[in-house]
Amino acid sequence: MANEKPRLKIKYEKEVLPELQKTLGIKNKMAVPNLTKIIINSGLGEAKTDNTAIEEMVRDIALISGQKPMITKSKKAISNFKIRKGMDIGVKVTLRKDMMWYFLDRLVSVALPRVKDFRGVPVNAFDGQGNYALGLKEHTIFPEVDATKVSKIRGLQVIICTSADNNDQAKSLLSLLGMPFQKV
C-alpha cells in the first residue's frame, strides 16, 4: 500500500474526470472539480464530565482515518453549558491526498451501506461553494472500530471539500465517485 494509488483516485482519473469534463463543458482538465480535503469532526459535550470520552474518541477517529486527530479546545467560557475557556470539547482530523481518497472509498463502499435503514445521504447538505457536510449518528459503522471497546456511541461530522464552483458541480463529482444520494 506504500506506493499503490488509491482505488477511488484511479477511478477519478480514468472515468470521472473525462465524464465531468464532457458534461460540464470544461476544456482544461485542471479546471475540472476535484476533492481538496476531508475533515472528520466530533464534538464531545460529555467530555466536561467524562475524562475518558476524549481519549476514546481520539483512538476511534485515529482508527477510522488512519491519522492521529487533534483535540479541539473551547474558545470561550459558556456558563450555561458549564464550559470554561481552553477546555477539551472535541476531536478533529483533516485528511488530504491519498489518505482522503482511502477514507472516502471506505465511507462510500463499506461504512454507509452498514447504516441501519439506509436510504441515501441527503442532497441538501451542500454549502453553496461546492462543499458537502455529512452527519453520521454512529461512529461504529466503520469496521475498524471495535464495538465492544466503545463505552458510548457518538456522532461524527464528515465535511468533503471540493474545488467545485457550485453545488451542482460538486453533486455530480460526488455522485460519479459513488456517493449514494437520496432519490428525490
FENTA-V488435 format. One record per residue. OMEGA is omega in whole degrees, 0 to 359 (none if undefined). NEAR is the number of other ideal C-beta (glycine too) atoms within 8 Angstrom. D_LAST is the distance of its C-alpha to the last C-alpha in Angstrom with 1 decimal. Layout:
OMEGA:NEAR:D_LAST  OMEGA:NEAR:D_LAST
//
This chain:
184:2:38.4  181:3:40.7  183:2:40.5  178:5:37.5  177:6:34.4  183:10:31.1  182:8:29.1  178:13:25.9  177:10:28.1  178:9:29.6  179:10:26.2  184:13:25.4  186:7:28.8  187:8:28.8  189:8:25.3  182:12:22.9  179:11:25.5  179:8:26.5  178:9:22.9  180:15:22.0  181:11:25.4  185:7:24.8  181:7:21.3  179:10:22.1  180:5:25.6  183:9:27.5  183:5:31.1  183:6:32.2  177:7:30.6  180:4:31.5  179:6:29.2  180:11:26.1  182:13:23.8  174:8:24.9  177:13:24.7  178:7:27.5  175:9:27.4  180:13:25.7  176:12:26.9  188:15:26.8  174:12:27.9  176:14:28.8  185:8:30.4  179:13:33.0  182:7:34.1  181:8:36.3  180:13:38.2  178:10:40.6  183:4:42.1  183:7:41.2  183:6:42.9  183:7:41.5  180:13:37.8  181:12:37.9  180:8:39.9  181:10:37.6  175:14:34.5  179:12:36.4  184:8:37.2  180:11:33.7  175:15:32.0  177:12:34.9  182:10:34.1  188:13:30.3  184:12:30.8  183:8:34.2  182:8:35.6  181:6:37.5  175:13:35.5  179:7:37.2  180:9:37.8  182:10:36.6  179:8:39.0  182:11:38.6  179:4:39.6  180:5:41.1  176:7:42.3  187:8:40.2  180:5:42.5  179:4:40.0  181:7:38.3  180:6:41.7  176:9:40.9  180:6:43.7  178:7:43.6  180:5:43.4  176:10:42.1  182:9:39.9  181:12:36.4  181:11:34.0  176:14:33.5  178:11:31.8  178:13:32.0  180:7:31.0  177:12:30.5  176:7:31.3  186:5:32.1  180:8:32.3  179:11:31.6  180:12:28.2  178:14:27.3  181:11:28.6  181:14:26.6  178:13:23.2  179:11:24.0  179:10:24.9  185:10:21.9  188:13:19.4  183:7:21.4  189:10:23.4  183:12:22.3  176:11:18.6  179:7:18.9  179:8:21.6  181:10:19.5  181:3:19.8  183:4:16.8  179:9:14.6  180:4:10.9  178:8:10.3  183:10:11.1  181:7:9.4  187:9:8.5  182:4:10.6  176:9:13.8  186:11:15.4  180:8:18.7  178:5:19.1  176:6:21.6  177:14:19.6  184:11:20.0  179:12:17.5  182:10:18.4  177:10:17.4  178:9:19.0  182:12:20.3  182:5:22.0  176:9:24.4  181:16:26.4  178:8:27.8  177:9:24.8  184:11:26.7  180:6:29.4  183:5:32.0  177:11:32.2  185:5:34.7  180:6:33.4  181:4:37.0  182:4:38.1  180:12:35.4  181:5:36.7  177:6:33.5  183:7:29.8  180:10:28.6  179:9:25.4  171:12:24.7  179:13:23.0  180:13:22.2  180:11:22.0  182:12:21.4  181:10:23.3  177:15:23.0  181:7:25.2  181:10:22.3  183:6:23.0  184:9:19.5  183:10:16.0  178:6:14.9  180:14:17.8  180:15:17.3  179:11:13.7  176:12:15.0  183:15:18.0  180:12:16.4  176:9:14.0  176:10:17.2  175:12:19.1  179:8:16.9  184:9:14.7  180:8:12.1  178:11:8.9  175:8:6.1  183:4:3.8  none:3:0.0
//
